[in-house]
Amino acid sequence: MKRKGFEVILMPHNANRIRNITLTSFKLSGILFSLLLAFSSLFFTNLGRIWVENLELQRLRNEKVELKERVKEFVSKTEELEKQMIRLEELEDSLKRLAGLPKDFKLMGKGGPEVALPPISAKSLDKTLDNLRKKASLQISRFYEIKKEIEKKGRYLSLIPCIWPVDGEISSFFGPRISPFTKRMAFHKGLDIVAPIGTPIKATASGKISYTGWKEYYGLNIIINHGNRYKTVYGHLSKIKVKKGGKVKRGDVIGLLGNTGRSTGPHLHYEFRVNNRCVDPLKWMSH
Ligand SMILES: [Zn+2]
């Protein structure tokens, strides 16, 4: 009986023996089916890979767009920072003016040339940010220097006797006058301020109590040493409320007004001495 199918003859080069393989329709269908299966699986595997790669590509594209947007945002924020730095520099100038410092007031051992900032672009963003960081750190140092100067000036100003030691009326100014005691011309070394007995007497500047006690002319009196060779004297008191060596701040109550010593009535005799020479206290009293 004749079989349906193909006969495959295999002839190896180095052998005499010829091999016959008979491929029946069934076997052939099996082989074709297997081949089809292999190709299909290869096709679908590749299709899957392409699909995954496409997804990745889309994700990267989206990411790129997002990054571009973020870079734009960074550039605009950096520009804003630059503007703020300029405002800080303006503020620095105002502070210098207020502190009475020269505009070109130099930092102690700090500074150095400042690099001009290039126009901001995505590529120069790194450099721009770095420059801004340096500028900001320099700016902070400058503000600290100015703060130190202001504090120094504030300390110095707190030592100047500029307030009224007591609320009252001036009965005798600094300078030559006819003495109420001798009826002759004499130099009045201070300011007499009239107020009721017991009115609080205030330190006119910060300092250290260098004397408390009784003297013939001054009666019960206090001397405050403010440093800078500044001293103030408060005479004719009825009561002393501080002790020698104690520290006082401007405005602290140091005693009470009285009528002790050589005095014609209740008043405060107030002196301001610079380098042990009396000066007109009124010229320094602002409020
Ligand atoms: Zn006097």
Residues whose N, C-alpha, C, O or C-beta is under 5 A from the ligand:
A	BS01	ZN	G190 L191 D192 H269
